[in-house]
């Protein structure tokens, strides 16, 4: 796990994911104001070929689908389960 912190541009997620040979990238939005950036990040990662899981307090499964994420998880433990499902798929 790599914590990139807050206010990280989508391009940085892609750069770090490539540098670390990531297969899945998980991102969390904790406020509704972060949701547009979560969308930009998800789309950039998908365009770069990564599998994306999103979650966080304001995020719903419907929003995850809207932003083209591969999966939704309401919490970190569920994200692990979802990642395992996606790797097997």
Secondary structure, 3 states (H helix, E strand, C coil): CCCCCCCCCHHHHHHHHHHCCCCEEEEECCCHHHHHHHHHHHHHHHHCCCEEEEECCCCCHHHHHHCCCCEECCCHHHHHHHHHHHHHC
